[in-house]
Amino acid sequence: MPTLGPLYVKAALGTVGRRGADLPETVLAREGVTVDRDRLAEYARVCGLPVADALPATYPHVLAFPLQVELMAQRSFPLPLPGLVHVRNGITLHRAVDAAEPLAVRVHAEGLRAHPKGAQVDLVARVDAGGEAVWEGRSTYLARGATATEGAADTPAPPGVDAGAPAATWRVDAGTGRRYARVSGDVNPIHLSKWTAKAFGFPRAIAHGMWTAARVLAALQGRLPEALTYDVAFGRPLLLPSMVELRTARSGDGWDVEVRGRKGPHLTATLRPTP
């Protein structure tokens, strides 16, 4: 997998000058991808998850993310990588994935579209094991102030949730972004410090959306099916440090979830068994 630090530097240098207007048709793929057990254990610790042989439903995103960055760092990619905000994530876990399984990962981009605050794009990932798809993900990113070509796809509506009363209160400390960056490779400067975040219009560093999504899985540990669909919309940026409430409610065989701060939700999500 590519090393992400140099790719972010390359992407930052690439913001100067002309970029492509349309999404590249490139598909990036890696075969024989193996899970680093030490890194997996550290990821579990940072997100509050137990260390186990089965990968958390959010962990294949970590394996696919380097290919996403490699694709978005290319000059042909129309949106600048530095400052991109992760606003939506959809995961389908078809079955439990053992950390010992060799995996194949591939990524492509689609759905460049206008947004009231700029432009959005989807990075679509698939992870195979033994010749079958075991995990699929769709990450939607927003580039504030950017423009998109006409005729783009409509943005799907966020998941409708009916979360209940607060189930827990979390104190999310100032170092959360840096710790998650170390275990995930997502070193986007908006997560690392208030000074680097301010360069992109945020008053303080913000938590990674995928840390919040993984932290939700940790809170529901033992109450989720092995195969699941996890639809997440990220709301207000979770500024660091913060106090937030976790709200959960049963919905049939799944869950409705909200992570809420004083001024509104940071995350709304549905978790359902995969059909």
SVG drawing of the C-alpha trace seen along z (x, -y; Angstrom):
<svg xmlns="http://www.w3.org/2000/svg" viewBox="-39 -30 46 49">
<polyline fill="none" stroke="black" stroke-width="0.4" points="0.0,0.0 1.2,-3.6 2.7,-5.6 0.2,-8.4 2.4,-11.2 4.2,-11.8 0.9,-11.5 -0.6,-14.3 2.4,-16.5 2.1,-15.7 -1.6,-16.5 -0.9,-19.8 1.6,-20.8 -0.9,-19.7 -3.5,-22.3 -1.4,-24.9 -2.2,-25.0 -4.8,-23.4 -6.6,-20.1 -8.8,-17.9 -12.4,-18.9 -13.8,-15.3 -13.3,-12.2 -10.6,-9.9 -11.8,-6.4 -8.9,-4.9 -9.4,-1.8 -6.7,-1.2 -6.3,2.4 -4.0,4.4 -3.9,8.1 -2.6,10.1 -3.3,7.4 -2.6,8.7 -3.7,7.2 -1.0,6.0 -2.1,7.5 -0.3,4.9 -1.9,2.0 -5.3,3.7 -4.9,4.0 -3.9,0.4 -6.9,-0.6 -9.1,1.3 -7.7,-0.4 -8.1,-3.9 -11.7,-3.2 -12.7,-1.3 -13.2,2.0 -12.1,5.4 -9.1,7.1 -10.4,10.1 -9.7,12.2 -12.7,10.8 -12.2,7.4 -14.5,4.6 -16.9,3.6 -15.1,0.2 -11.6,1.6 -11.6,2.6 -12.1,-1.2 -8.6,-1.6 -7.2,0.9 -8.9,-0.8 -8.1,-4.4 -4.5,-4.4 -5.8,-3.7 -8.4,-6.4 -5.7,-8.9 -3.5,-7.7 -6.4,-8.3 -7.3,-11.7 -3.7,-12.9 -3.4,-12.5 -3.4,-15.6 -6.3,-14.2 -8.5,-14.2 -10.7,-17.3 -11.0,-18.1 -8.1,-19.1 -7.3,-16.4 -6.2,-18.7 -9.2,-19.9 -11.7,-17.3 -14.4,-16.6 -15.9,-13.1 -19.7,-13.7 -21.2,-10.3 -20.2,-6.6 -22.0,-3.4 -20.7,0.0 -21.9,3.5 -20.3,6.3 -21.3,9.6 -19.7,11.9 -17.2,11.9 -13.7,11.3 -10.8,13.0 -7.6,11.0 -5.6,13.9 -7.3,13.9 -5.4,12.5 -7.5,9.8 -7.9,8.0 -8.8,4.3 -9.9,2.0 -11.1,-1.6 -12.6,-3.9 -14.3,-7.4 -17.8,-8.3 -20.6,-10.7 -18.9,-14.1 -21.7,-16.5 -22.5,-20.1 -23.3,-20.8 -24.5,-24.1 -21.1,-24.4 -18.9,-23.2 -18.6,-19.8 -19.0,-16.2 -17.5,-12.9 -17.9,-9.2 -14.9,-6.9 -16.2,-3.4 -14.2,-0.4 -14.6,3.3 -12.7,6.0 -12.6,9.6 -11.5,12.7 -11.3,16.1 -12.7,14.6 -15.9,13.2 -16.9,9.8 -16.8,9.7 -17.0,5.9 -18.1,2.9 -17.9,-0.8 -18.9,-4.2 -17.2,-7.3 -18.6,-10.7 -16.3,-13.7 -17.1,-17.4 -14.6,-19.9 -15.8,-23.3 -15.7,-26.1 -15.0,-23.7 -17.1,-23.4 -18.5,-20.4 -19.6,-19.8 -23.3,-19.7 -25.4,-16.6 -24.0,-15.0 -25.9,-12.4 -28.3,-13.3 -27.1,-13.1 -29.0,-10.4 -31.0,-11.5 -29.3,-10.9 -30.5,-7.9 -33.7,-8.6 -33.3,-7.7 -35.4,-7.6 -32.8,-7.4 -33.9,-7.4 -32.7,-8.9 -29.0,-9.2 -27.3,-5.9 -23.8,-7.2 -21.8,-10.4 -18.3,-10.5 -15.6,-12.9 -13.6,-13.2 -10.2,-14.7 -8.0,-17.0 -5.6,-14.2 -8.3,-11.9 -7.6,-13.1 -3.8,-12.5 -4.3,-9.1 -6.7,-8.0 -4.5,-9.4 -1.6,-7.2 -3.7,-4.0 -5.7,-4.8 -3.2,-6.8 -5.7,-9.6 -3.4,-12.5 -5.7,-15.2 -4.5,-18.4 -8.1,-19.2 -7.8,-16.5 -4.3,-17.1 -4.2,-20.4 -6.2,-23.7 -3.5,-25.5 -3.7,-23.2 -7.5,-23.0 -7.8,-26.8 -6.0,-26.9 -9.1,-25.1 -11.8,-27.2 -12.3,-25.2 -11.9,-26.8 -10.2,-23.7 -9.2,-20.2 -12.1,-17.9 -12.5,-14.2 -12.4,-11.8 -15.9,-10.7 -14.7,-7.1 -13.4,-7.3 -16.9,-8.2 -18.4,-5.5 -16.1,-2.9 -16.7,-4.2 -20.5,-3.5 -19.7,0.1 -17.7,0.4 -20.7,-0.8 -23.0,1.8 -20.5,4.6 -22.1,8.0 -25.5,6.7 -24.7,6.6 -25.0,9.3 -21.9,10.6 -23.2,9.4 -24.5,5.8 -25.2,2.7 -24.0,-0.5 -25.3,-3.8 -23.8,-6.9 -24.3,-10.6 -21.8,-13.0 -23.4,-16.2 -21.8,-19.1 -18.0,-18.7 -17.0,-17.2 -14.6,-19.8 -11.9,-18.6 -12.2,-18.5 -15.9,-18.0 -18.5,-16.2 -21.1,-14.3 -24.1,-12.0 -24.7,-8.6 -28.3,-7.9 -29.5,-4.4 -32.8,-2.8 -33.8,0.7 -35.3,0.8 -36.5,4.3 -33.3,6.4 -31.1,3.3 -30.3,0.0 -30.9,-3.7 -28.0,-5.8 -27.2,-9.4 -24.1,-11.0 -25.1,-14.5 -23.4,-17.6 -24.7,-20.7 -25.5,-22.3 -26.9,-19.2 -25.9,-15.8 -22.4,-14.9 -23.5,-11.5 -26.8,-9.8 -26.7,-6.2 -28.7,-3.0 -27.3,0.5 -29.3,3.3 -28.6,7.0 -27.3,7.5 -30.1,9.2"/>
</svg>
